[in-house]
């Protein structure tokens, strides 16, 4: 639940911004987003530790699955 709460705090920072505004956050807002990202990361690392899951291996495995499900189509 804490991961979802912290992720929502990240989304809240961007809720009413355009893509250009989101990409060019002023430093105070950028620092605040960095803190929220850190919160999400710390909760995920702790959850992975408790469940004995290697998050890097899980991410690599998921990327391989996604590559098979959604192959890159070039030249369209």
C-alpha atoms as an extended CHARMM CRD file, in Angstrom:
* protein
*
        76  EXT
         1         1  UNK       CA              0.0000000000        0.0000000000        0.0000000000  PROA      1               0.0000000000
         2         2  UNK       CA              2.8290000000        2.3800000000        0.7700000000  PROA      2               0.0000000000
         3         3  UNK       CA              4.2430000000        1.9680000000       -2.7460000000  PROA      3               0.0000000000
         4         4  UNK       CA              0.8830000000        3.0090000000       -4.2100000000  PROA      4               0.0000000000
         5         5  UNK       CA              0.6150000000        5.9710000000       -1.8570000000  PROA      5               0.0000000000
         6         6  UNK       CA              4.1020000000        7.2120000000       -2.6900000000  PROA      6               0.0000000000
         7         7  UNK       CA              3.5600000000        6.6440000000       -6.4300000000  PROA      7               0.0000000000
         8         8  UNK       CA              0.3750000000        8.7140000000       -6.1750000000  PROA      8               0.0000000000
         9         9  UNK       CA              2.4230000000       11.5020000000       -4.6130000000  PROA      9               0.0000000000
        10        10  UNK       CA              4.6530000000       11.4610000000       -7.7040000000  PROA      10              0.0000000000
        11        11  UNK       CA              1.6350000000       11.5650000000      -10.0160000000  PROA      11              0.0000000000
        12        12  UNK       CA              0.1780000000       14.4500000000       -8.0510000000  PROA      12              0.0000000000
        13        13  UNK       CA              3.2300000000       16.5680000000       -8.8980000000  PROA      13              0.0000000000
        14        14  UNK       CA              2.5000000000       16.1730000000      -12.6320000000  PROA      14              0.0000000000
        15        15  UNK       CA             -1.3000000000       16.0500000000      -12.6120000000  PROA      15              0.0000000000
        16        16  UNK       CA             -2.0030000000       19.4080000000      -14.2500000000  PROA      16              0.0000000000
        17        17  UNK       CA              1.2630000000       19.9060000000      -16.1540000000  PROA      17              0.0000000000
        18        18  UNK       CA              1.8140000000       19.6420000000      -19.8930000000  PROA      18              0.0000000000
        19        19  UNK       CA              4.5160000000       17.2540000000      -21.1440000000  PROA      19              0.0000000000
        20        20  UNK       CA              6.8190000000       20.2280000000      -21.7230000000  PROA      20              0.0000000000
        21        21  UNK       CA              6.2270000000       21.5620000000      -18.2030000000  PROA      21              0.0000000000
        22        22  UNK       CA              6.8050000000       18.0990000000      -16.7770000000  PROA      22              0.0000000000
        23        23  UNK       CA             10.1490000000       17.8240000000      -18.5590000000  PROA      23              0.0000000000
        24        24  UNK       CA             11.3100000000       21.2290000000      -17.3270000000  PROA      24              0.0000000000
        25        25  UNK       CA             10.4560000000       21.2390000000      -13.6440000000  PROA      25              0.0000000000
        26        26  UNK       CA             11.9620000000       24.0480000000      -11.5860000000  PROA      26              0.0000000000
        27        27  UNK       CA             14.5970000000       22.7820000000       -9.1860000000  PROA      27              0.0000000000
        28        28  UNK       CA             12.4380000000       22.8390000000       -6.0170000000  PROA      28              0.0000000000
        29        29  UNK       CA              9.7520000000       20.6910000000       -7.6830000000  PROA      29              0.0000000000
        30        30  UNK       CA             12.3800000000       18.4390000000       -9.2490000000  PROA      30              0.0000000000
        31        31  UNK       CA             13.9110000000       17.8490000000       -5.8110000000  PROA      31              0.0000000000
        32        32  UNK       CA             10.4740000000       17.0510000000       -4.3750000000  PROA      32              0.0000000000
        33        33  UNK       CA              9.8650000000       14.5040000000       -7.1480000000  PROA      33              0.0000000000
        34        34  UNK       CA             13.2910000000       12.9920000000       -6.4630000000  PROA      34              0.0000000000
        35        35  UNK       CA             12.3140000000       12.5070000000       -2.8180000000  PROA      35              0.0000000000
        36        36  UNK       CA              9.0910000000       10.7630000000       -3.8150000000  PROA      36              0.0000000000
        37        37  UNK       CA             10.9580000000        8.5450000000       -6.2780000000  PROA      37              0.0000000000
        38        38  UNK       CA             13.3480000000        7.6500000000       -3.4680000000  PROA      38              0.0000000000
        39        39  UNK       CA             10.4000000000        6.7290000000       -1.2390000000  PROA      39              0.0000000000
        40        40  UNK       CA              8.9740000000        4.3960000000       -3.9050000000  PROA      40              0.0000000000
        41        41  UNK       CA             12.3810000000        2.8390000000       -4.5140000000  PROA      41              0.0000000000
        42        42  UNK       CA             13.0180000000        2.2550000000       -0.8180000000  PROA      42              0.0000000000
        43        43  UNK       CA              9.6300000000        0.6020000000       -0.3040000000  PROA      43              0.0000000000
        44        44  UNK       CA             10.1640000000       -1.6100000000       -3.3590000000  PROA      44              0.0000000000
        45        45  UNK       CA             13.6580000000       -2.6270000000       -2.2650000000  PROA      45              0.0000000000
        46        46  UNK       CA             12.3420000000       -3.4970000000        1.1870000000  PROA      46              0.0000000000
        47        47  UNK       CA              9.4630000000       -5.5150000000       -0.2710000000  PROA      47              0.0000000000
        48        48  UNK       CA             11.8530000000       -7.3640000000       -2.5840000000  PROA      48              0.0000000000
        49        49  UNK       CA             14.0950000000       -8.1170000000        0.3870000000  PROA      49              0.0000000000
        50        50  UNK       CA             11.2360000000       -9.4490000000        2.5150000000  PROA      50              0.0000000000
        51        51  UNK       CA             10.0050000000      -11.6370000000       -0.3660000000  PROA      51              0.0000000000
        52        52  UNK       CA             13.5380000000      -12.6940000000       -1.3810000000  PROA      52              0.0000000000
        53        53  UNK       CA             13.1350000000      -11.3370000000       -4.9100000000  PROA      53              0.0000000000
        54        54  UNK       CA             16.0830000000       -9.9410000000       -6.8410000000  PROA      54              0.0000000000
        55        55  UNK       CA             14.5610000000       -6.7580000000       -8.3140000000  PROA      55              0.0000000000
        56        56  UNK       CA             17.1630000000       -6.4680000000      -11.0790000000  PROA      56              0.0000000000
        57        57  UNK       CA             16.5790000000      -10.0560000000      -12.1940000000  PROA      57              0.0000000000
        58        58  UNK       CA             12.8120000000       -9.5260000000      -11.9900000000  PROA      58              0.0000000000
        59        59  UNK       CA             13.0970000000       -6.4080000000      -14.1660000000  PROA      59              0.0000000000
        60        60  UNK       CA             15.2940000000       -8.1660000000      -16.7360000000  PROA      60              0.0000000000
        61        61  UNK       CA             12.8810000000      -11.0940000000      -16.8760000000  PROA      61              0.0000000000
        62        62  UNK       CA              9.9050000000       -8.7550000000      -17.3060000000  PROA      62              0.0000000000
        63        63  UNK       CA             11.6960000000       -6.8300000000      -20.0630000000  PROA      63              0.0000000000
        64        64  UNK       CA             12.2930000000      -10.1150000000      -21.9150000000  PROA      64              0.0000000000
        65        65  UNK       CA              8.6010000000      -10.9980000000      -21.6000000000  PROA      65              0.0000000000
        66        66  UNK       CA              7.6010000000       -7.5500000000      -22.8640000000  PROA      66              0.0000000000
        67        67  UNK       CA             10.0050000000       -7.8160000000      -25.8100000000  PROA      67              0.0000000000
        68        68  UNK       CA              8.2770000000      -11.0220000000      -26.9000000000  PROA      68              0.0000000000
        69        69  UNK       CA              4.7840000000       -9.6240000000      -26.3260000000  PROA      69              0.0000000000
        70        70  UNK       CA              5.4550000000       -6.2750000000      -27.9700000000  PROA      70              0.0000000000
        71        71  UNK       CA              8.1530000000       -6.6820000000      -30.6340000000  PROA      71              0.0000000000
        72        72  UNK       CA              9.5600000000       -3.5450000000      -32.1960000000  PROA      72              0.0000000000
        73        73  UNK       CA              8.1380000000       -3.0170000000      -35.6750000000  PROA      73              0.0000000000
        74        74  UNK       CA             10.2810000000       -0.8120000000      -37.8620000000  PROA      74              0.0000000000
        75        75  UNK       CA              9.4910000000        0.8670000000      -41.1480000000  PROA      75              0.0000000000
        76        76  UNK       CA              5.8050000000        1.5300000000      -40.6660000000  PROA      76              0.0000000000
